[in-house]
């Protein structure tokens, strides 16, 4: 039997499925540039940032964006401002994480840490599930942390395997919980903070109802994950990734709790070393809202800290020469995610190069005329969900949409606090549903979960969360939430 490779290994089937889905989106985007007329808003400087002048739209000549460039867009996007500031740092980040995870996997340090976590909770695994889920939700809603927690995902999946669950459970209590918390945005500086500033609202105003929504959404997520975990514990074959998970469960699910951290001095030193770097990563995450300049380097910085901690822990634990082989296997295993990220980023590049993004926004602008306040709030929600497919950056989308949405909200009688909340929900809750989102692609690349299976699993939760947020918007319109 061939030796199992270390780290995250993207299967050929999952890679092909993702390529096909994103390629279709690229072609659809290209076709739209031929069907929708080109248009343009003027951009103005506001507090040193570029925003749209909502009264400046005009149709323009179609840009000379040839069909063959639809196919070269994944490479072209690397040389754009978005490519240099976002895509390339994300690529570096994912390669660093894959390399470090390969070493941690081979050295046994992950298994030792998982044993220590389980022993801390004395076998109360569903309490552990709820605590971990709340912790990750809190990181998202109070600190605006999302992509930066991805290095912790393999540990959470290993924990889920060990406790008798599957990789979907591990994803649910970690990155999904972070995303859901990020989207409720009680004090998220990168969504509600930027949107309120652009809208002229007091910073973090109206937090009370958002805090209530956070508690409700946490309850929904906790019930969703707990019920699913109970199902998988009783009927492992009911997992959509039952076959794919077999190798991981063989690795993490069959070892008994031990005292390796106490009995093996080298493993104890390795765990302390890794713990120091995980603490540094957490420190970076907590400092993000206080040091906005840190946001631009947060991904590569957390990746660098993780790779130093992972390699150091692997060497200290006694992995020896095997550590470098595991690092290479981890690097090669995660490398197929790079072209997927480039393809996903090219979707926005095609739309923008074809000159139709502003036209779509202008048409949405016209559709608001004569609507009721509640209908307008839902349209803001829906428009943001649509634009999110092409423009995944929350801050970039805020500077694109908020200058257009706020005057419209004023005209139809939706106060700006409600409009900002509708925008925030549309920006956040779709992050882990769309295949163009870099965080989703990176996360799935670290697991055996394919995008179609992930989306199908997520759909029920997404339905309930969207329903709750729609009801929230209805109540807020009825009570004139804010008002500001």
ABEGO torsion letter per residue (X at the ends): XBBBBBEBBBBAAAAAAAAAAAAAAAAAAAAAAAABBBBBBBBBBBGGBBBBBAAABBBBBBBBBBAAAAAAAAAAAAABAAAAAAAAAAAAAAAAAAAAAAAAAAAGAAAAAAAAAAAAAGGBAAAAAAAAAAAAAAAAAAAGBBAAAAAAAAAAAAAAAAAGBBAAAAAAABAAAAAAAAAAGAABAAAAAAAAAAAGBBBGBGAAAAAAAAAAAAAAAAAAAAAAAAAAAABAAABAAAAAAAAAAAAAAABBBBAAAAABAAAAAAAAAAAAAAAAAAAAAAAAAABAAAAAAAAAAAAAAAAAAAAAAAAAAGAEAAAAAAAAAAAAAAAAAAAAAAAAAAAAAAAAAAGAAAAAAAAAAAAABGBBAAAAAAAAAAAAAAAAAABABAAAAAAAAAAAAAAAAAAAGBBAAAAAAAAAAAAAAAAAABAABAAAAAAAAABABBAAAAAAAAAAAAAAAAAAAAAAAAAAAAAGBOBX
